[in-house]
Amino acid sequence: MQQTRARAASQTKFLLEESQLPRRWYNIRSDMPTAPLPVLHPGTGQPVGPDDLAPLFPMELIGQEVSEEAEIAIPEEVLEIYRLWRPTPLYRASRLEAAIGTRSRIFYKYEGVSPPGSHKPNTAVAQAFYNRQEGRTRLSTETGAGQWGSALAFACKLLGLECKVYMVRVSYEQKPFRRSLIEAWAAEVVSSPSEDTQCGRAIREEHPDSPGSLGIAISEAVEDAAGRDDTAYSLGSVLNHVLLHQTVIGQEALAQMELAGAFPDVVIGCVGGGSNFAGLAFPFMREKIAGREIDVLACEPTACPTLTRGLFAYDFGDTSKLTPLVPMHTLGHDFVPAPIHAGGLRYHGVAPLISQLVRDGLIRAEAYLQNDVFASAVLFAGSEGILPAPEAAHAIHGTLQVAKAADEAGEERTILFNLSGHGHFDMAAYDNYFAGKLEDVALDEDEMSRALHAIEGLPSPA
Ligand SMILES: Cc1ncc(COP(=O)(O)O)c(C=O)c1O
């Protein structure tokens, strides 16, 4: 044991063999102390059934959405594609520890080694696979930062499907090279709100300068899929099956922490819709629910403080009210977050599974200003070398807060965070930060109350 610890202390990367890739996804629904509330049909107020969802999703994914099985087998063809980049490395951030002079040990799981550069293909490949298996030939989707759109384009290209991406306008303009990457994988990409859908045209008419939002882009992608038999809709976060597919991250991390001779006291991730956070945290939550003490921290932007200031309520997943009603922390479906650079965190809601665990006190959340987050990103790049995606930098900032608090209390923690993606396509954001042009945005009370009016009259959760 002592030898393992000594080796772990001097080792930087903890790597698994391809043969150690998890062969099953972990379904936290089987272990949750409080079962999540059902998703409701907005017309009837009753729980939605498989038939309601069939126009948008393949049956296998609808089954996974409501499954109570603890583990679900990963199809061999999906595993084969995962092997292009998985298992991903887990690092000991010794240089970061030295840079901040902490007594705590910091580890991070790095998902930026995938071809599109983030955790998103873990579910994109699975979703494209099941859609193809059930005869769909085309997928439509939204993208915030462009990470999800490029991940789905990549998955569709490898599995032989067409793909159309509605890209939130600010990101479309801020990240032209994410667009090119989507096109390199042969998908079609348009700026959202677009002229291609009824809801896009309506929003453009009312708000010609709309920066777009994930809520708007989801409306467009859902409308696209609902209008064509050959097309299914694919969502990059929020839904139970998406979080399920991401659990390969945490399962690998459990094995890698064991290689490092350590176990985390604190597990941290950034939260947009919640998929990378859940991917890392849920396999550790399984241990927490079984009695192990772990502090699980979700990090979000102050400009879109869904978990820290949103209401737990039934709300639509999109702006134009095309989706079912989802029980989640929300800022209201017509809330358009300020155009901060962590585009992937600009979503009015969050995954119902995470919302329920926050309600049950098993997960806590903090919100940060973007200049503070970028300062932490640059500190990280200067010590560990990797330039993080602005979304992932929220988890870095959260980690630094936890380490600092522990040092001030004279304590020592083992911290594990998810570095969900690299920031190589986010250089305009870094340029703005270096030029002192990033605005710090904290959502003001008036705008929050205005946006929350949108959920008045919708069913209330029990
Ligand atoms: C690198 C990265 N991290 C995190 C997120 C946030 O999404 P989620 O909360 O689903 O992980 C995104 C979304 O685009 C992203 O690109």
The ligand as a Tripos MOL2 file, in Angstrom:
@<TRIPOS>MOLECULE
LIG
   16    16     1     0     0
SMALL
NO_CHARGES

@<TRIPOS>ATOM
      1 C1        -16.8120   21.6090  -22.7500 C.3       1 LIG1
      2 C2        -18.2010   21.6890  -22.2150 C.ar      1 LIG1
      3 N1        -18.3890   21.4770  -20.9130 N.ar      1 LIG1
      4 C3        -19.6300   21.5410  -20.3740 C.ar      1 LIG1
      5 C4        -20.7280   21.8360  -21.1530 C.ar      1 LIG1
      6 C5        -22.0680   21.9440  -20.4830 C.3       1 LIG1
      7 O1        -22.9440   20.9170  -20.8170 O.3       1 LIG1
      8 P1        -23.3160   19.7940  -19.7940 P.3       1 LIG1
      9 O2        -23.7890   20.4820  -18.5400 O.co2     1 LIG1
     10 O3        -24.3680   19.0030  -20.4350 O.co2     1 LIG1
     11 O4        -22.0760   18.9890  -19.5460 O.co2     1 LIG1
     12 C6        -20.5850   22.0420  -22.5110 C.ar      1 LIG1
     13 C7        -21.7660   22.3320  -23.3570 C.2       1 LIG1
     14 O5        -21.7090   22.6340  -24.4760 O.2       1 LIG1
     15 C8        -19.2790   21.9860  -23.0620 C.ar      1 LIG1
     16 O6        -19.0810   22.2020  -24.3520 O.3       1 LIG1
@<TRIPOS>BOND
     1     1     2 1
     2     2     3 ar
     3     2    15 ar
     4     3     4 ar
     5     4     5 ar
     6     5     6 1
     7     5    12 ar
     8     6     7 1
     9     7     8 1
    10     8     9 2
    11     8    10 1
    12     8    11 1
    13    12    13 1
    14    12    15 ar
    15    13    14 2
    16    15    16 1
@<TRIPOS>SUBSTRUCTURE
     1 LIG1         1 GROUP 0 **** ****
